[in-house]
Amino acid sequence: MERDAVTGIGRITLNNPERRNCYDPAMRAQMAELLDELAADDAIKVVLLRGEGGVFSTGADMANAYSWYGAGGNGSNGSNGSRRPSQRRRLTVDRRSFGFYHEFMGYPKATVAEVRGFALGGGLELALMADIAVVGRGTVLGMPATRFLGPALGSLHVFFHRLGPVLARRLLLTGDTVTAASLEHLGVFTEVVDDDHVAARAAWFAQKVAKMPADGIVIAKEAFRLVEQLQAYQGEEVASYLLHAFGTNLQFEPEEFNFVKVRAEHGTKRAFELRDAHFDVPEPD
């Protein structure tokens, strides 16, 4: 985290480039602490969120995704016989986890996302939740976790409101990834620009917003939050963690792809290869 009291701009960088800036619960908690610190700093008006190494974020770290619920939480139909986490534990953990995203959506300072490389899963959610998002045309976007857990993830209100119901259904029901260039005409993000222009344009937007009066930004952010809650996000706070908790408790039929089981039998790398092969449906000529 960096801050500049003169310009009024704070910067938080996701710094896990060897894993494409995916994040685990501890890293997400650290990010929340830094956001809280900047929120309490009266000299800061804008927070710019970026990723190290030319990649924004690939979301949750799949290396420990299946210990999400702690001891005994190996996910759905794991092959090692571990007891499934109870529904009460799922709800408790997910309520706490999704609280991070709720706080980011209602963050009192203006947020700018500098998005390049990949914005997948939670990375895409952060990009969609930011007040201003500058995205490189080559950036890969999507929710590939639906190929592990099915399409009933959290944050459905965000996907439907920011992406629109048609695109949201496509990404969630197929697990497809798309480039930002293919969405440019939809106006999903503030700007979609050439990849090598993203950093400069995001910094420019941060500087422009920081010219606004600090109290005006905070009041506007609360007003934006109120309007969105009334128009688009009614029930989102409960629905997000509720749907995720239930969605992680799937039963898989024998012919359905069960990533947890395949991963336990073949390892992570091979599991991803088999996942992609399973979901690959050639387009007709």
Buried (B, 14 or more C-beta within 10 A) or exposed (E): BEBEEEBBBBBBBBEBBEBBBBBBBEBBEBBBEBBEBBBEBEBBBBBBBBBBBBBBBBBBBBEEBBBBBEEEBBBBBBEEEEEBBEEEBBBBBBBEBBBBBBBBBBBBBBBBBBBBBBBBBBBBBBBBBBBBBBBBBBBBBBBBBBBBBBBBBBBBBBBBBBBBEEBBBBBBEBBBBBBBBEBBEEEBBBBBBEBEBBBEBBBBBBBEBBEBEBEEBBEBBEEBBEEBBEEEBEEBBEBBBBBBBBBBBBEBEEEEBBBBBBBBEEEEEEBBEBBEEBBEEEEEE
